[in-house]
Amino acid sequence: MRLNNYDFKANLHLYCWKDLNILLDVNSGAIHLLDSLACLLLQNIIDYQGDIKLALEQTLRFYPQEEVFDALNEFISLQSQGALFTQPDLPEFDLSSMKLKAICLNVAHACNMNCGYCFAAQGNFGLPASLMSLDTAKQAMEFLVENSGSIKNLEVDFFGGEPLLVFSMLRDLVSFCREREKEVDKRFNFTLTTNGLLLEDEVIDWVIANDISVILSLDGRKVVNDKHRLLNNGEGSYDLIVPKIKKMVARQPVSYFTRGTFTRFNLDFSRDLKHLIELGFDSISLEPAVGPDNGFSITEDDLPRVLLEYEKLTEVLLDNYRQGKDIEFFHYNLNLQQGPCLAKRVTGCGAGIEYLVITPEGEIYPCHQFVGDSDFYMGNIRQGIQNPDIGQRFAANQLKDKECINCWVRYFCGGGCHANAYYRNADLKKPHRVSCEMHKKRIEGAIYLDLCQQMSRKI
């Protein structure tokens, strides 16, 4: 076991969560639960930069020789299995060759609400209010098909603003797409993101009949939701939308999430998670406000409270699991056994490459957060991509060229959100530190939760 030149900080993450000593071998993704002896021995190996002799001497001060050498032999065995002290192996990946597989259709640059923290400037993205026509939507579908190559399953997100403002158009579009599927031998998978105000029975029936996934906006407790998620008359939306969201979920759509946003004004967001669970929801997302600092975004000053709150949130999820309620929490859904795909490991997302957003006028941008920024205008669905250098810019924005290459969480985020980096640091390659710290805590919590669940199943 030679570890003298091993980069422990970049390739191992050892941490304690409550009473568990947890080790992540970054490159293999292997997760190990260590007893106090093994934890001390490993910490000494790290502290002495791989000098096994010194690490053993320090550990033998506290534990019997036989037990210490048993732990060392276990480390040696894990290393031989490729589950510990592994080396980085991040191959070059030509993202520019990837085909388009998903589009976000901004079908409505308008909204029937007036949310205070809205990153989309109350739905219009800082552009003139507009609604997408059926003709433009069909052209967007053809653009997706033509640029998808051999990909069979295509993803389409109905987004806004509030997409149900053009419900009749969406209904016609989905019918059109179901017919096109037979002709082009592909499958369209639709997702609808809605504030819930227009979730009438007709809409719910349509969602169920067409296997449409739904993301339903609700921030949590009534006092929290109604502070920011306001109707156009200034009143809160909670009492209007909760019954409709409950009705939607009761119909068991193909998949759903209730999606909340927490801001600087509700840093006790574990209580909002509890409330959403009490309402009967078992697929939940709570996203931090992290855009340009507009008074709502989480700042470095907020981090201590936010990180502690993620510990409380993890306990809420664990308590519910022990009571027989398996809550799917979006940020903890990491597929720890397999890990992210290669493309996600090196870039974080496929924005500008395999994922694009289309505006009501048919303009193309790398993702919804760049809409309206002329520096990221890529073209339109009629003439196609007119500024290919933007896609190349995103394709080149990979882990290997970022400071993230030495971060233990790199393979779970691929370097983080392009938009957060750009709009907080004016540099696609410089990650947003606040987002990074929150993501690290979520990964630690997800691993801890998964280990606790595994141990519960063995009892």
RABELKA-V723033 format. One record per residue. RES is the residue in one letter. PSI is psi in degrees with one decimal (NA if undefined). D_CENTER is the distance of its C-alpha to the mean C-alpha in Angstrom with 2 decimals. Layout:
RES:PSI:D_CENTER
RES:PSI:D_CENTER
//
This chain:
M:100.1:37.29
R:117.9:37.18
L:17.3:34.38
N:-33.6:36.18
N:17.1:33.97
Y:137.1:30.67
D:87.9:27.76
F:-40.8:26.75
K:-38.2:24.38
A:-26.0:22.26
N:-6.2:22.55
L:148.1:22.71
H:111.1:20.96
L:124.9:23.31
Y:161.4:22.60
C:128.5:24.08
W:111.9:22.33
K:-117.2:25.14
D:12.9:27.67
L:133.5:25.68
N:115.9:25.86
I:135.6:22.83
L:127.7:22.74
L:121.9:20.06
D:106.8:21.66
V:-46.0:19.05
N:-34.7:20.43
S:-22.6:21.15
G:3.2:18.27
A:138.7:21.12
I:131.3:20.91
H:141.4:24.28
L:120.2:25.71
L:141.8:28.66
D:177.5:31.75
S:-34.6:33.28
L:-52.2:35.58
A:-36.8:33.03
C:-43.9:30.74
L:-43.8:33.73
L:-45.9:34.82
L:-41.5:31.46
Q:-37.0:31.23
N:-38.0:34.76
I:-41.8:33.97
I:-47.5:31.20
D:-35.0:33.50
Y:19.0:36.33
Q:44.9:34.26
G:4.5:35.04
D:97.0:38.69
I:-37.8:39.09
K:-49.1:42.64
L:-38.7:41.79
A:-41.1:38.76
L:-44.1:41.08
E:-44.0:43.77
Q:-37.9:41.51
T:-34.4:40.07
L:-12.5:43.60
R:-19.8:44.59
F:-17.6:42.68
Y:153.6:42.60
P:148.2:45.24
Q:-44.7:45.59
E:-42.6:45.11
E:-37.0:41.78
V:-43.7:40.50
F:-29.4:41.49
D:-42.1:39.94
A:-41.4:36.57
L:-42.5:37.15
N:-33.4:38.06
E:-40.4:34.89
F:-42.3:32.92
I:-41.5:35.14
S:-44.2:34.53
L:-37.8:30.73
Q:-41.8:31.09
S:-25.8:33.32
Q:-3.9:30.78
G:29.5:28.08
A:4.1:26.05
L:144.5:26.96
F:36.4:27.81
T:157.2:26.35
Q:151.8:26.38
P:141.3:23.67
D:78.5:23.78
L:97.9:21.49
P:156.8:23.38
E:139.2:23.73
F:117.9:21.64
D:89.9:22.97
L:-24.5:19.99
S:-19.3:22.53
S:-6.4:23.89
M:145.7:20.81
K:159.9:21.38
L:128.5:19.59
K:-9.4:17.71
A:141.7:15.74
I:147.3:16.69
C:115.4:15.68
L:106.9:19.03
N:81.5:19.62
V:-16.9:22.55
A:111.4:23.48
H:61.6:23.71
A:158.6:25.15
C:153.5:24.29
N:14.3:26.36
M:176.0:24.79
N:65.5:24.83
C:132.3:21.83
G:-37.2:22.55
Y:7.8:19.19
C:118.7:18.37
F:-19.8:16.87
A:23.2:18.67
A:53.4:22.06
Q:31.6:22.66
G:-17.5:21.60
N:2.3:23.66
F:28.7:21.60
G:11.7:24.86
L:168.5:26.69
P:137.8:29.47
A:137.8:28.45
S:159.3:28.46
L:143.8:27.70
M:136.0:27.10
S:161.2:30.17
L:-38.7:30.32
D:-45.2:31.86
T:-40.9:29.03
A:-41.0:26.45
K:-41.8:28.57
Q:-35.6:28.83
A:-39.3:25.07
M:-40.6:24.99
E:-38.0:27.78
F:-42.9:26.05
L:-47.9:23.06
V:-46.5:25.58
E:-25.8:27.70
N:10.5:25.00
S:-5.2:23.23
G:-129.9:25.95
S:2.6:26.14
I:127.9:22.65
K:-42.6:23.46
N:115.3:20.32
L:141.1:19.06
E:133.8:16.16
V:120.2:17.12
D:127.4:15.28
F:116.9:17.84
F:172.1:16.81
G:-149.4:18.82
G:-159.0:20.43
E:107.4:21.31
P:-25.2:21.56
L:-2.6:24.05
L:-19.0:26.55
V:43.4:27.29
F:-42.8:27.18
S:-36.9:30.42
M:-43.3:29.11
L:-39.7:25.95
R:-43.9:28.27
D:-37.6:30.50
L:-45.0:27.73
V:-39.4:26.30
S:-43.3:29.91
F:-45.0:30.45
C:-36.5:27.43
R:-33.6:28.59
E:-39.5:31.91
R:-30.2:30.51
E:-42.2:28.65
K:-32.0:32.09
E:-31.1:33.39
V:-1.2:30.67
D:49.6:29.64
K:167.5:25.93
R:127.3:23.64
F:124.7:21.61
N:117.2:18.64
F:144.3:18.08
T:133.8:15.48
L:123.0:16.88
T:120.3:15.24
T:150.8:18.15
N:-7.0:19.52
G:-12.6:21.83
L:-32.9:25.14
L:20.9:26.33
L:71.8:25.35
E:171.1:28.96
D:-39.2:30.30
E:-40.8:30.70
V:-44.6:27.05
I:-42.9:25.97
D:-41.7:28.53
W:-42.7:27.21
V:-47.6:23.59
I:-44.2:24.94
A:-26.3:27.50
N:14.2:25.10
D:47.8:22.26
I:127.3:19.78
S:150.9:16.39
V:141.5:15.93
I:119.6:13.55
L:117.7:15.96
S:121.5:15.88
L:122.9:17.50
D:-12.8:17.09
G:-129.4:19.06
R:150.3:22.68
K:-43.7:25.11
V:-32.1:26.06
V:-50.1:22.51
N:-44.4:21.62
D:-1.7:25.02
K:-34.0:24.89
H:-33.0:22.46
R:87.0:21.92
L:147.6:25.42
L:167.6:27.56
N:-15.6:29.54
N:5.8:32.51
G:-5.0:30.74
E:159.5:30.53
G:158.3:27.60
S:-8.6:25.81
Y:-52.3:25.15
D:-26.9:28.41
L:-39.6:28.07
I:-28.4:24.55
V:-46.8:24.28
P:-36.0:27.06
K:-40.1:25.60
I:-41.0:22.13
K:-41.8:23.97
K:-41.0:26.10
M:-48.6:23.25
V:-36.1:21.58
A:-24.6:25.09
R:-2.1:25.53
Q:68.2:22.81
P:165.2:20.82
V:-34.1:19.46
S:156.2:16.04
Y:158.4:14.80
F:136.7:12.57
T:125.5:14.19
R:118.0:11.93
G:162.3:13.33
T:130.8:13.24
F:143.6:14.92
T:-172.8:17.13
R:-14.6:19.97
F:-5.0:22.04
N:68.1:20.40
L:-3.3:19.41
D:45.9:20.57
F:-11.0:17.45
S:-27.3:18.03
R:-31.1:20.92
D:-36.4:18.83
L:-46.8:16.95
K:-43.9:20.50
H:-42.5:21.70
L:-36.7:19.18
I:-41.8:20.13
E:-29.1:23.76
L:-10.4:23.42
G:9.2:22.74
F:137.7:19.04
D:5.2:17.34
S:109.0:13.87
I:141.6:12.24
S:132.3:9.31
L:111.2:10.40
E:135.7:8.86
P:143.8:11.11
A:114.6:13.29
V:11.7:13.10
G:-164.7:14.94
P:142.9:18.60
D:104.2:20.56
N:19.0:22.00
G:-15.7:22.93
F:-28.7:19.76
S:144.7:17.25
I:132.6:16.72
T:174.0:19.17
E:-33.7:20.36
D:-26.9:23.00
D:-15.0:20.56
L:-46.2:18.75
P:-44.8:21.34
R:-40.0:21.01
V:-43.6:17.21
L:-39.3:17.12
L:-37.1:19.94
E:-33.7:18.31
Y:-30.4:15.39
E:-42.1:18.35
K:-41.2:19.84
L:-40.7:16.73
T:-39.8:16.69
E:-35.8:20.37
V:-46.2:19.91
L:-41.5:17.76
L:-43.0:20.38
D:-42.6:23.28
N:-38.3:22.17
Y:-42.8:21.78
R:-21.3:25.29
Q:5.8:26.53
G:9.8:25.42
K:108.5:22.34
D:98.6:19.29
I:126.7:16.40
E:110.2:13.07
F:121.7:10.56
F:-50.5:7.01
H:-11.0:5.79
Y:3.1:8.99
N:79.4:8.86
L:-7.4:9.26
N:60.8:12.42
L:-22.4:14.32
Q:-31.8:17.41
Q:-31.1:16.39
G:172.2:13.41
P:160.2:11.42
C:167.0:13.78
L:-46.9:15.89
A:-41.2:14.62
K:-31.2:11.01
R:-30.2:12.88
V:-17.3:14.92
T:-16.0:13.01
G:-45.1:9.22
C:170.5:9.29
G:22.3:12.50
A:135.5:13.14
G:-4.8:16.90
I:-72.4:17.64
E:1.2:16.40
Y:130.6:14.62
L:161.0:16.69
V:142.0:17.30
I:128.5:20.83
T:171.2:22.59
P:-26.6:25.41
E:-0.7:27.90
G:9.8:26.28
E:149.8:25.09
I:132.1:22.32
Y:162.5:19.64
P:-37.5:16.78
C:172.7:14.12
H:-25.1:14.60
Q:-14.3:14.46
F:-1.8:17.42
V:132.5:19.52
G:-9.4:23.00
D:110.3:22.94
S:-25.3:25.92
D:-14.9:24.93
F:18.1:22.10
Y:122.0:24.14
M:-22.3:24.22
G:-154.9:26.79
N:164.4:27.24
I:-13.9:27.34
R:-45.7:31.15
Q:-12.2:31.86
G:-165.9:28.66
I:119.4:26.92
Q:-18.1:29.37
N:72.5:27.56
P:-19.7:26.30
D:-25.6:26.13
I:-45.3:22.89
G:-39.7:21.22
Q:-35.1:23.00
R:-41.0:21.70
F:-37.2:18.05
A:-32.4:19.21
A:-7.4:20.90
N:73.4:18.06
Q:163.6:17.46
L:-41.0:17.17
K:-21.1:20.92
D:11.1:21.77
K:161.5:19.65
E:-19.1:20.40
C:-16.3:17.18
I:-20.2:19.34
N:12.7:20.85
C:137.4:17.85
W:-21.4:17.34
V:6.5:13.53
R:-36.9:13.63
Y:-7.9:12.92
F:-10.3:9.60
C:-14.8:8.27
G:21.3:11.20
G:-0.8:12.32
G:-178.7:9.49
C:126.6:9.23
H:-45.0:12.68
A:-42.9:13.37
N:-42.2:12.85
A:-47.6:15.10
Y:-45.6:17.59
Y:-11.3:18.08
R:-26.2:18.35
N:1.4:20.22
A:31.4:21.68
D:117.3:20.54
L:-27.3:17.74
K:-5.6:18.38
K:106.7:18.37
P:154.0:15.08
H:112.3:14.76
R:-42.3:16.10
V:-43.9:15.03
S:-40.0:11.28
C:-47.3:12.17
E:-39.0:14.21
M:-39.9:11.82
H:-39.5:9.25
K:-43.7:12.47
K:-39.0:13.56
R:-39.3:10.63
I:-43.9:11.21
E:-44.3:14.87
G:-40.6:14.62
A:-41.0:12.87
I:-45.0:15.61
Y:-46.5:18.26
L:-43.4:17.44
D:-42.3:17.55
L:-43.7:20.84
C:-39.7:22.32
Q:-41.0:21.64
Q:-43.1:23.28
M:-35.6:26.20
S:-37.4:26.64
R:-23.6:26.99
K:-17.4:29.67
I:NA:31.78
//
